[in-house]
């Protein structure tokens, strides 16, 4: 057993040294997420040799005590550091006995007086807790070439021989380590060393020693099912709403300014209304400004607009004065070219109504289209206008 422990320690030292030589490019485990139930499963098979350490096995040469070993495993990595697996391991055991006392005696051994060989069948069905010490020390990496994985577990161990009673069923403890060599994302090559600790009657001979050991070394292949890696944790980045809140604040400011201007216009209108009517001592045909407002992107005159233009046309004709027809478009919509054309259409539509519908002399009228270069009023709807003055 001391030889087996020495080999285990040698593999541990070599593996630890190999991990230190790797470049730690990835972060530690606590920045990775635990995957779902169906992720990170694996299955493995292996074959090798095993040797039993009982009361009198030292009487037999070590080479004569080697027996074939086979194992098959199914497991899952819960995190990059820890996993679980179940394993079936066996299949044969060879050992030694003196004075033909054991249940599983095979034949007399020629190299020793009163020595006999023993031979029996066994299996060990056990569950293990796995610890990937390479990921613990070096950080989680999917491209690591060599990983060092110690484990420990418990299970059911059975020994028997054909036509021999009794058959022994024991609780067994298993400890060992796996040296995993990455071949590809899906396939690993494994060198596994383990020891099964069982009651000393497991080999058919009980003298009160308590615990005996079965040491096993196997090589094998593991296949990793999809999904094979762990997702990296990404810290949520809070949204920056500053541009939107700034835009909203700017719009609220403009609305407040427009409300102030509208209030000023209302006050001016009330002031004018409060002045009362003027006494006219002589007849004189005068006309102030007249404004005709249009819908957005429109130059159409409504019936109400035509009625007002008809009344205004009579004043123009009686006054004999010259008038200017000025057209505008709001610059909050459209572009300069479109707004220029729109203001011209609005001027022409008013001019046509005054001249052709209501009989105003064309020599009394002057047309000017400003587009959106001038804004006579403070809001967009008010700047969609033609002013006659």
Residue pairs with C-beta under 8 A, 6 or more apart in sequence:
1 53
1 195
1 213
1 215
4 193
4 195
4 213
4 215
7 193
7 217
8 176
8 177
8 193
11 148
11 177
11 179
11 191
11 193
12 148
12 150
12 177
15 134
15 146
15 147
15 148
15 179
16 133
16 137
16 148
18 145
18 146
19 134
19 137
19 138
19 146
19 148
20 138
22 138
22 141
22 144
22 145
24 138
24 139
24 141
25 139
25 141
26 139
26 140
26 141
27 139
27 140
27 232
28 139
28 140
29 79
29 80
29 81
29 135
29 136
29 139
29 140
31 232
31 233
32 79
32 80
32 140
32 230
32 231
32 232
32 233
33 230
33 231
33 232
33 233
34 78
34 79
34 230
35 227
35 230
35 231
39 226
39 227
40 76
40 77
40 78
40 83
40 224
40 225
40 227
40 228
40 230
41 74
41 75
41 76
41 224
41 225
42 73
42 74
42 75
42 76
42 77
42 85
42 222
42 223
42 224
42 225
43 72
43 73
43 74
43 75
43 222
43 223
43 225
44 72
44 73
44 75
44 188
44 190
44 220
44 221
44 222
44 223
45 70
45 71
45 72
45 73
45 220
45 221
46 70
46 71
46 72
46 73
46 190
46 192
46 218
46 219
46 220
46 221
47 68
47 69
47 70
47 71
47 218
47 219
47 220
48 68
48 69
48 192
48 216
48 217
48 218
48 219
49 66
49 67
49 68
49 69
49 216
49 217
49 218
50 66
50 67
50 68
50 69
50 93
50 214
50 215
50 216
50 217
51 57
51 62
51 65
51 66
51 67
51 94
51 214
51 215
52 65
52 67
52 93
52 94
52 95
52 203
52 212
52 213
52 214
53 212
53 213
53 214
53 215
54 95
54 96
54 200
54 203
54 205
54 212
55 200
55 205
55 207
55 209
55 212
56 95
56 96
56 97
56 98
56 115
56 205
57 65
57 95
57 96
58 96
59 96
59 97
59 98
59 109
59 112
59 115
60 94
60 95
60 96
60 109
60 111
60 112
60 115
60 117
61 111
64 94
64 109
64 117
65 94
65 95
65 96
66 94
67 92
67 93
67 94
68 91
68 92
69 89
69 90
69 91
69 216
69 217
69 218
70 89
70 90
70 91
70 218
71 87
71 88
71 89
71 90
71 192
71 216
71 218
71 220
72 87
72 88
73 85
73 86
73 87
73 88
73 222
74 85
74 86
74 87
75 83
75 84
75 85
75 86
75 128
75 130
76 83
76 84
76 85
77 83
77 130
77 132
78 84
79 230
80 132
80 135
80 140
80 230
81 131
81 132
81 135
81 136
81 140
82 129
82 130
82 131
82 132
83 129
83 130
83 132
84 127
84 128
84 129
84 130
85 127
85 128
85 130
85 151
86 125
86 126
86 127
86 128
87 124
87 125
87 126
87 127
87 128
87 174
88 123
88 124
88 125
89 123
89 124
89 125
89 126
89 194
89 196
89 216
90 121
90 122
90 123
90 124
91 121
91 122
91 123
92 119
92 120
92 121
92 122
93 118
93 119
93 120
93 121
93 122
93 159
93 203
93 214
94 106
94 117
94 118
94 119
95 117
95 118
95 119
95 203
96 109
96 112
96 115
96 116
96 117
96 118
97 105
97 115
97 116
97 117
97 118
97 205
98 112
98 114
98 115
98 116
99 114
99 116
100 108
100 114
100 116
101 205
102 116
102 118
102 203
102 204
102 205
103 161
103 164
103 166
103 204
103 205
104 118
104 119
104 120
104 159
104 161
104 164
104 203
104 204
104 205
105 116
105 117
105 118
106 116
106 117
106 118
106 119
107 116
107 117
108 115
108 116
108 117
109 115
109 116
109 117
118 203
118 204
118 205
119 161
120 159
120 160
120 161
120 164
120 203
120 204
121 159
121 160
121 161
121 162
122 157
122 158
122 159
122 160
122 202
122 214
123 157
123 158
124 155
124 156
124 157
124 158
124 172
124 174
124 196
124 214
125 155
125 156
125 157
126 153
126 154
126 155
126 156
126 157
126 172
126 174
127 153
127 154
127 155
128 151
128 152
128 153
128 174
129 151
129 152
129 153
130 149
130 150
130 151
130 178
131 149
131 150
131 151
132 147
132 148
132 149
133 148
133 149
133 150
134 144
134 146
134 147
134 148
134 149
135 141
135 144
135 147
138 144
140 230
142 185
142 228
142 229
143 182
144 182
145 181
145 182
146 179
146 180
146 181
146 182
147 178
147 179
147 180
147 182
148 177
148 178
148 179
148 180
149 177
149 178
149 179
149 180
150 175
150 176
150 177
150 178
151 174
151 175
151 176
151 177
151 178
152 173
152 174
152 175
152 176
153 173
153 174
153 175
154 171
154 172
154 173
154 174
155 171
155 172
155 174
156 169
156 170
156 171
156 172
157 169
157 170
157 171
157 172
157 196
157 198
157 202
158 167
158 168
158 169
158 170
159 167
159 168
159 170
159 202
159 203
159 204
160 167
160 168
161 204
164 204
168 199
168 201
168 202
168 204
170 198
170 199
170 201
170 202
171 198
172 196
172 197
172 198
173 196
173 197
174 194
174 195
174 196
174 197
175 194
175 195
175 197
176 192
176 193
176 194
176 195
176 216
177 192
177 193
177 194
178 190
178 191
178 192
179 190
179 191
179 192
180 188
180 189
180 190
180 222
181 188
181 189
181 190
181 191
182 188
183 189
185 224
185 228
186 223
186 224
186 228
187 221
187 222
187 223
187 224
188 221
188 222
188 224
189 219
189 220
189 221
189 222
190 218
190 219
190 220
190 221
190 222
191 217
191 218
191 219
192 216
192 217
192 218
192 219
192 220
193 215
193 216
193 217
194 215
194 216
195 213
195 214
195 215
195 216
196 213
196 214
196 216
197 211
197 212
197 213
198 211
198 212
198 213
198 214
199 206
199 210
199 211
199 212
200 206
200 207
200 208
200 209
200 210
200 211
200 212
202 212
203 212
258 378
258 379
261 378
261 379
262 378
262 379
285 315
285 318
285 319
286 315
286 319
287 312
287 315
287 316
287 319
287 323
288 389
289 387
289 388
289 389
290 308
290 309
290 312
290 387
290 388
290 389
291 385
291 386
291 387
291 388
292 301
292 305
292 308
292 309
292 346
292 350
292 385
292 386
292 388
293 381
293 382
293 384
293 385
294 300
294 346
294 384
294 385
294 386
295 384
296 330
296 333
296 381
296 384
297 333
297 334
297 342
298 384
299 342
299 345
299 346
299 348
299 349
300 349
301 309
301 349
301 350
301 353
306 353
306 357
309 350
309 353
309 354
309 357
309 358
310 357
310 358
312 354
312 388
313 354
313 358
313 359
313 360
314 358
316 323
316 354
316 360
316 364
317 359
317 360
317 361
317 364
320 364
321 364
322 363
322 364
322 365
322 366
323 364
323 365
323 366
323 388
323 389
324 365
324 366
324 367
324 368
324 388
324 389
325 347
325 350
325 351
325 354
325 365
325 366
325 367
325 368
325 386
325 387
325 388
326 347
326 368
326 369
326 370
326 386
326 387
326 388
326 389
327 343
327 344
327 345
327 346
327 347
327 350
327 367
327 368
327 369
327 370
327 385
327 386
328 343
328 346
328 370
328 371
328 372
328 374
328 375
328 376
328 383
328 384
328 385
328 386
328 387
329 338
329 339
329 340
329 342
329 343
329 346
329 371
329 372
329 383
329 384
330 339
330 372
330 375
330 380
330 381
330 383
330 384
331 339
331 372
331 375
331 380
331 383
332 380
333 339
333 380
334 342
334 372
336 371
336 372
336 373
339 371
339 372
340 369
340 371
340 372
342 371
343 369
343 370
343 371
343 372
344 369
346 369
346 386
347 367
347 368
347 369
347 386
348 367
349 386
350 386
350 388
351 365
351 367
354 360
354 365
354 388
355 361
355 362
355 365
372 383
375 383
376 382
376 383
376 385
376 387
377 383
377 385
